[in-house]
Amino acid sequence: MLYHFEVLKDGSVILTQTIHLAHIRFAWPAINRLAMRFRDRGHKIRVKDQAGGIVILTGVTAVEASGLMDIPADGEASRAEPNPAPP
């Protein structure tokens, strides 16, 4: 399915990209790349489906705070082992 990625600044679209993804969950590496490119506060990333509905809307600051910028480009994050219970 095609998804339309938009970068917004002060409500105006400053960049658009259309990407074919098998599932919307695969959008996060592209969002991560856009967030790294547009790091200034106030930038937002909006992803729309083919019908024009918004499926993801996030700010660059939120992407940074969530740790998504640590996800490799292939989208596979390493899985940390949970902390063991104290003895």
N, CA, C and O atoms as a GROMACS GRO file, in nm:
protein
  348
    1MET      N    1   0.084  -0.117   0.000
    1MET     CA    2   0.000   0.000   0.000
    1MET      C    3   0.089   0.124   0.000
    1MET      O    4   0.196   0.125   0.061
    2LEU      N    5   0.044   0.227  -0.068
    2LEU     CA    6   0.119   0.352  -0.071
    2LEU      C    7   0.081   0.439   0.048
    2LEU      O    8  -0.036   0.452   0.084
    3TYR      N    9   0.182   0.498   0.109
    3TYR     CA   10   0.163   0.591   0.220
    3TYR      C   11   0.233   0.722   0.184
    3TYR      O   12   0.342   0.722   0.125
    4HIS      N   13   0.171   0.831   0.220
    4HIS     CA   14   0.224   0.963   0.190
    4HIS      C   15   0.279   1.023   0.319
    4HIS      O   16   0.207   1.042   0.416
    5PHE      N   17   0.409   1.052   0.318
    5PHE     CA   18   0.477   1.110   0.432
    5PHE      C   19   0.492   1.259   0.408
    5PHE      O   20   0.533   1.302   0.300
    6GLU      N   21   0.457   1.338   0.508
    6GLU     CA   22   0.469   1.483   0.497
    6GLU      C   23   0.542   1.535   0.621
    6GLU      O   24   0.517   1.492   0.733
    7VAL      N   25   0.633   1.629   0.598
    7VAL     CA   26   0.698   1.700   0.708
    7VAL      C   27   0.634   1.839   0.712
    7VAL      O   28   0.627   1.908   0.610
    8LEU      N   29   0.589   1.877   0.831
    8LEU     CA   30   0.523   2.006   0.848
    8LEU      C   31   0.603   2.096   0.941
    8LEU      O   32   0.665   2.050   1.037
    9LYS      N   33   0.601   2.224   0.911
    9LYS     CA   34   0.661   2.326   0.998
    9LYS      C   35   0.564   2.442   1.002
    9LYS      O   36   0.530   2.498   0.898
   10ASP      N   37   0.519   2.478   1.119
   10ASP     CA   38   0.423   2.587   1.137
   10ASP      C   39   0.297   2.565   1.053
   10ASP      O   40   0.239   2.660   0.999
   11GLY      N   41   0.254   2.437   1.042
   11GLY     CA   42   0.131   2.405   0.971
   11GLY      C   43   0.144   2.392   0.821
   11GLY      O   44   0.048   2.355   0.754
   12SER      N   45   0.262   2.423   0.766
   12SER     CA   46   0.283   2.415   0.621
   12SER      C   47   0.363   2.289   0.587
   12SER      O   48   0.457   2.254   0.658
   13VAL      N   49   0.325   2.222   0.480
   13VAL     CA   50   0.398   2.105   0.433
   13VAL      C   51   0.526   2.152   0.364
   13VAL      O   52   0.521   2.230   0.268
   14ILE      N   53   0.641   2.105   0.414
   14ILE     CA   54   0.769   2.146   0.356
   14ILE      C   55   0.837   2.032   0.280
   14ILE      O   56   0.934   2.056   0.208
   15LEU      N   57   0.787   1.910   0.296
   15LEU     CA   58   0.843   1.796   0.224
   15LEU      C   59   0.736   1.688   0.212
   15LEU      O   60   0.661   1.665   0.307
   16THR      N   61   0.730   1.623   0.098
   16THR     CA   62   0.640   1.509   0.080
   16THR      C   63   0.718   1.394   0.018
   16THR      O   64   0.807   1.414  -0.064
   17GLN      N   65   0.683   1.274   0.059
   17GLN     CA   66   0.739   1.151   0.003
   17GLN      C   67   0.628   1.048  -0.002
   17GLN      O   68   0.544   1.043   0.088
   18THR      N   69   0.627   0.968  -0.105
   18THR     CA   70   0.534   0.857  -0.113
   18THR      C   71   0.614   0.729  -0.110
   18THR      O   72   0.707   0.711  -0.189
   19ILE      N   73   0.578   0.639  -0.018
   19ILE     CA   74   0.653   0.515   0.001
   19ILE      C   75   0.556   0.398   0.002
   19ILE      O   76   0.449   0.405   0.064
   20HIS      N   77   0.592   0.291  -0.067
   20HIS     CA   78   0.513   0.168  -0.065
   20HIS      C   79   0.557   0.085   0.055
   20HIS      O   80   0.676   0.055   0.070
   21LEU      N   81   0.463   0.049   0.141
   21LEU     CA   82   0.492  -0.032   0.259
   21LEU      C   83   0.396  -0.150   0.264
   21LEU      O   84   0.279  -0.137   0.229
   22ALA      N   85   0.446  -0.265   0.306
   22ALA     CA   86   0.361  -0.383   0.322
   22ALA      C   87   0.263  -0.365   0.437
   22ALA      O   88   0.152  -0.418   0.433
   23HIS      N   89   0.304  -0.292   0.540
   23HIS     CA   90   0.221  -0.267   0.659
   23HIS      C   91   0.263  -0.135   0.719
   23HIS      O   92   0.379  -0.095   0.708
   24ILE      N   93   0.171  -0.067   0.782
   24ILE     CA   94   0.200   0.065   0.840
   24ILE      C   95   0.308   0.060   0.947
   24ILE      O   96   0.377   0.159   0.969
   25ARG      N   97   0.325  -0.053   1.013
   25ARG     CA   98   0.430  -0.061   1.116
   25ARG      C   99   0.569  -0.039   1.057
   25ARG      O  100   0.662  -0.003   1.129
   26PHE      N  101   0.584  -0.061   0.926
   26PHE     CA  102   0.713  -0.040   0.862
   26PHE      C  103   0.738   0.108   0.830
   26PHE      O  104   0.839   0.142   0.768
   27ALA      N  105   0.649   0.195   0.873
   27ALA     CA  106   0.666   0.339   0.851
   27ALA      C  107   0.769   0.398   0.947
   27ALA      O  108   0.828   0.503   0.916
   28TRP      N  109   0.793   0.335   1.061
   28TRP     CA  110   0.877   0.397   1.164
   28TRP      C  111   1.021   0.420   1.122
   28TRP      O  112   1.076   0.524   1.159
   29PRO      N  113   1.085   0.332   1.047
   29PRO     CA  114   1.221   0.366   1.002
   29PRO      C  115   1.223   0.492   0.913
   29PRO      O  116   1.316   0.572   0.922
   30ALA      N  117   1.122   0.509   0.828
   30ALA     CA  118   1.115   0.630   0.743
   30ALA      C  119   1.088   0.753   0.830
   30ALA      O  120   1.146   0.859   0.806
   31ILE      N  121   1.002   0.739   0.929
   31ILE     CA  122   0.975   0.850   1.022
   31ILE      C  123   1.104   0.885   1.096
   31ILE      O  124   1.135   1.002   1.115
   32ASN      N  125   1.177   0.784   1.137
   32ASN     CA  126   1.304   0.804   1.206
   32ASN      C  127   1.401   0.884   1.118
   32ASN      O  128   1.464   0.979   1.164
   33ARG      N  129   1.413   0.845   0.990
   33ARG     CA  130   1.504   0.917   0.899
   33ARG      C  131   1.461   1.062   0.883
   33ARG      O  132   1.544   1.152   0.883
   34LEU      N  133   1.332   1.085   0.868
   34LEU     CA  134   1.282   1.223   0.854
   34LEU      C  135   1.307   1.303   0.982
   34LEU      O  136   1.344   1.420   0.976
   35ALA      N  137   1.288   1.240   1.096
   35ALA     CA  138   1.310   1.309   1.224
   35ALA      C  139   1.457   1.347   1.240
   35ALA      O  140   1.489   1.453   1.294
   36MET      N  141   1.547   1.260   1.194
   36MET     CA  142   1.690   1.292   1.203
   36MET      C  143   1.726   1.405   1.106
   36MET      O  144   1.816   1.484   1.134
   37ARG      N  145   1.658   1.412   0.995
   37ARG     CA  146   1.685   1.517   0.896
   37ARG      C  147   1.629   1.652   0.939
   37ARG      O  148   1.690   1.756   0.916
   38PHE      N  149   1.512   1.651   1.003
   38PHE     CA  150   1.443   1.774   1.045
   38PHE      C  151   1.437   1.776   1.197
   38PHE      O  152   1.330   1.755   1.256
   39ARG      N  153   1.549   1.803   1.260
   39ARG     CA  154   1.560   1.792   1.406
   39ARG      C  155   1.510   1.915   1.481
   39ARG      O  156   1.493   1.908   1.603
   40ASP      N  157   1.485   2.025   1.413
   40ASP     CA  158   1.444   2.146   1.483
   40ASP      C  159   1.308   2.127   1.550
   40ASP      O  160   1.220   2.057   1.498
   41ARG      N  161   1.293   2.190   1.666
   41ARG     CA  162   1.164   2.185   1.737
   41ARG      C  163   1.054   2.241   1.648
   41ARG      O  164   1.075   2.334   1.570
   42GLY      N  165   0.937   2.182   1.661
   42GLY     CA  166   0.822   2.232   1.588
   42GLY      C  167   0.791   2.156   1.460
   42GLY      O  168   0.683   2.171   1.404
   43HIS      N  169   0.884   2.073   1.414
   43HIS     CA  170   0.856   1.993   1.295
   43HIS      C  171   0.765   1.876   1.333
   43HIS      O  172   0.781   1.816   1.440
   44LYS      N  173   0.671   1.846   1.246
   44LYS     CA  174   0.581   1.733   1.265
   44LYS      C  175   0.591   1.643   1.143
   44LYS      O  176   0.622   1.688   1.033
   45ILE      N  177   0.564   1.515   1.163
   45ILE     CA  178   0.563   1.419   1.054
   45ILE      C  179   0.423   1.358   1.050
   45ILE      O  180   0.373   1.305   1.149
   46ARG      N  181   0.363   1.368   0.933
   46ARG     CA  182   0.227   1.316   0.914
   46ARG      C  183   0.233   1.209   0.806
   46ARG      O  184   0.294   1.228   0.701
   47VAL      N  185   0.169   1.095   0.833
   47VAL     CA  186   0.161   0.986   0.736
   47VAL      C  187   0.014   0.964   0.704
   47VAL      O  188  -0.069   0.947   0.793
   48LYS      N  189  -0.015   0.964   0.573
   48LYS     CA  190  -0.153   0.944   0.527
   48LYS      C  191  -0.160   0.817   0.443
   48LYS      O  192  -0.064   0.780   0.375
   49ASP      N  193  -0.276   0.751   0.449
   49ASP     CA  194  -0.297   0.635   0.364
   49ASP      C  195  -0.345   0.681   0.226
   49ASP      O  196  -0.357   0.801   0.201
   50GLN      N  197  -0.372   0.586   0.138
   50GLN     CA  198  -0.411   0.620   0.001
   50GLN      C  199  -0.541   0.698  -0.005
   50GLN      O  200  -0.561   0.776  -0.098
   51ALA      N  201  -0.628   0.680   0.092
   51ALA     CA  202  -0.755   0.752   0.094
   51ALA      C  203  -0.740   0.894   0.150
   51ALA      O  204  -0.836   0.971   0.148
   52GLY      N  205  -0.621   0.927   0.200
   52GLY     CA  206  -0.597   1.060   0.255
   52GLY      C  207  -0.618   1.069   0.405
   52GLY      O  208  -0.604   1.177   0.463
   53GLY      N  209  -0.650   0.957   0.469
   53GLY     CA  210  -0.668   0.956   0.614
   53GLY      C  211  -0.534   0.957   0.686
   53GLY      O  212  -0.439   0.891   0.643
   54ILE      N  213  -0.527   1.031   0.793
   54ILE     CA  214  -0.404   1.038   0.872
   54ILE      C  215  -0.393   0.910   0.955
   54ILE      O  216  -0.483   0.877   1.032
   55VAL      N  217  -0.282   0.838   0.938
   55VAL     CA  218  -0.261   0.715   1.015
   55VAL      C  219  -0.154   0.733   1.122
   55VAL      O  220  -0.153   0.661   1.221
   56ILE      N  221  -0.064   0.829   1.103
   56ILE     CA  222   0.036   0.863   1.205
   56ILE      C  223   0.058   1.014   1.200
   56ILE      O  224   0.072   1.072   1.092
   57LEU      N  225   0.061   1.075   1.317
   57LEU     CA  226   0.098   1.216   1.329
   57LEU      C  227   0.182   1.228   1.454
   57LEU      O  228   0.137   1.199   1.565
   58THR      N  229   0.306   1.272   1.436
   58THR     CA  230   0.397   1.281   1.550
   58THR      C  231   0.490   1.399   1.531
   58THR      O  232   0.511   1.447   1.420
   59GLY      N  233   0.545   1.445   1.640
   59GLY     CA  234   0.644   1.551   1.635
   59GLY      C  235   0.784   1.493   1.641
   59GLY      O  236   0.804   1.383   1.694
   60VAL      N  237   0.880   1.566   1.588
   60VAL     CA  238   1.019   1.521   1.590
   60VAL      C  239   1.067   1.505   1.734
   60VAL      O  240   1.139   1.410   1.765
   61THR      N  241   1.028   1.595   1.822
   61THR     CA  242   1.068   1.586   1.962
   61THR      C  243   1.014   1.457   2.025
   61THR      O  244   1.084   1.395   2.105
   62ALA      N  245   0.893   1.418   1.990
   62ALA     CA  246   0.835   1.294   2.042
   62ALA      C  247   0.911   1.172   1.991
   62ALA      O  248   0.932   1.076   2.065
   63VAL      N  249   0.953   1.175   1.866
   63VAL     CA  250   1.031   1.064   1.810
   63VAL      C  251   1.164   1.052   1.885
   63VAL      O  252   1.206   0.942   1.920
   64GLU      N  253   1.228   1.165   1.910
   64GLU     CA  254   1.355   1.165   1.983
   64GLU      C  255   1.335   1.112   2.125
   64GLU      O  256   1.414   1.030   2.171
   65ALA      N  257   1.232   1.158   2.193
   65ALA     CA  258   1.208   1.119   2.331
   65ALA      C  259   1.169   0.972   2.344
   65ALA      O  260   1.195   0.909   2.447
   66SER      N  261   1.108   0.916   2.240
   66SER     CA  262   1.061   0.778   2.247
   66SER      C  263   1.172   0.676   2.228
   66SER      O  264   1.154   0.558   2.256
   67GLY      N  265   1.286   0.721   2.180
   67GLY     CA  266   1.395   0.628   2.152
   67GLY      C  267   1.387   0.566   2.014
   67GLY      O  268   1.468   0.480   1.981
   68LEU      N  269   1.289   0.608   1.933
   68LEU     CA  270   1.275   0.552   1.799
   68LEU      C  271   1.397   0.581   1.712
   68LEU      O  272   1.423   0.509   1.616
   69MET      N  273   1.471   0.685   1.745
   69MET     CA  274   1.589   0.718   1.665
   69MET      C  275   1.700   0.615   1.685
   69MET      O  276   1.799   0.616   1.612
   70ASP      N  277   1.682   0.525   1.783
   70ASP     CA  278   1.780   0.419   1.806
   70ASP      C  279   1.748   0.294   1.723
   70ASP      O  280   1.826   0.199   1.724
   71ILE      N  281   1.635   0.294   1.652
   71ILE     CA  282   1.597   0.178   1.570
   71ILE      C  283   1.678   0.180   1.442
   71ILE      O  284   1.680   0.282   1.372
   72PRO      N  285   1.744   0.071   1.409
   72PRO     CA  286   1.820   0.066   1.284
   72PRO      C  287   1.730   0.084   1.162
   72PRO      O  288   1.608   0.069   1.173
   73ALA      N  289   1.788   0.114   1.048
   73ALA     CA  290   1.712   0.140   0.926
   73ALA      C  291   1.627   0.022   0.883
   73ALA      O  292   1.527   0.042   0.814
   74ASP      N  293   1.664  -0.100   0.922
   74ASP     CA  294   1.584  -0.216   0.882
   74ASP      C  295   1.462  -0.234   0.972
   74ASP      O  296   1.381  -0.324   0.948
   75GLY      N  297   1.448  -0.149   1.076
   75GLY     CA  298   1.331  -0.153   1.162
   75GLY      C  299   1.338  -0.255   1.274
   75GLY      O  300   1.244  -0.266   1.352
   76GLU      N  301   1.446  -0.328   1.284
   76GLU     CA  302   1.458  -0.430   1.386
   76GLU      C  303   1.534  -0.375   1.506
   76GLU      O  304   1.655  -0.357   1.500
   77ALA      N  305   1.463  -0.349   1.612
   77ALA     CA  306   1.528  -0.302   1.734
   77ALA      C  307   1.579  -0.423   1.812
   77ALA      O  308   1.516  -0.529   1.812
   78SER      N  309   1.693  -0.407   1.876
   78SER     CA  310   1.743  -0.517   1.958
   78SER      C  311   1.654  -0.529   2.081
   78SER      O  312   1.604  -0.430   2.133
   79ARG      N  313   1.636  -0.649   2.125
   79ARG     CA  314   1.550  -0.675   2.239
   79ARG      C  315   1.636  -0.687   2.364
   79ARG      O  316   1.720  -0.776   2.374
   80ALA      N  317   1.614  -0.600   2.457
   80ALA     CA  318   1.688  -0.607   2.583
   80ALA      C  319   1.620  -0.709   2.674
   80ALA      O  320   1.497  -0.723   2.673
   81GLU      N  321   1.700  -0.779   2.751
   81GLU     CA  322   1.645  -0.874   2.846
   81GLU      C  323   1.585  -0.796   2.962
   81GLU      O  324   1.643  -0.697   3.007
   82PRO      N  325   1.469  -0.839   3.013
   82PRO     CA  326   1.412  -0.769   3.127
   82PRO      C  327   1.501  -0.786   3.250
   82PRO      O  328   1.576  -0.882   3.261
   83ASN      N  329   1.492  -0.692   3.340
   83ASN     CA  330   1.570  -0.699   3.462
   83ASN      C  331   1.525  -0.821   3.544
   83ASN      O  332   1.406  -0.840   3.566
   84PRO      N  333   1.621  -0.902   3.587
   84PRO     CA  334   1.581  -1.018   3.668
   84PRO      C  335   1.529  -0.973   3.804
   84PRO      O  336   1.565  -0.866   3.853
   85ALA      N  337   1.445  -1.054   3.863
   85ALA     CA  338   1.392  -1.024   3.997
   85ALA      C  339   1.506  -1.035   4.097
   85ALA      O  340   1.593  -1.122   4.085
   86PRO      N  341   1.507  -0.947   4.196
   86PRO     CA  342   1.615  -0.955   4.297
   86PRO      C  343   1.606  -1.086   4.374
   86PRO      O  344   1.496  -1.139   4.393
   87PRO      N  345   1.721  -1.139   4.420
   87PRO     CA  346   1.720  -1.268   4.493
   87PRO      C  347   1.652  -1.260   4.626
   87PRO      O  348   1.644  -1.360   4.697
   0.00000   0.00000   0.00000
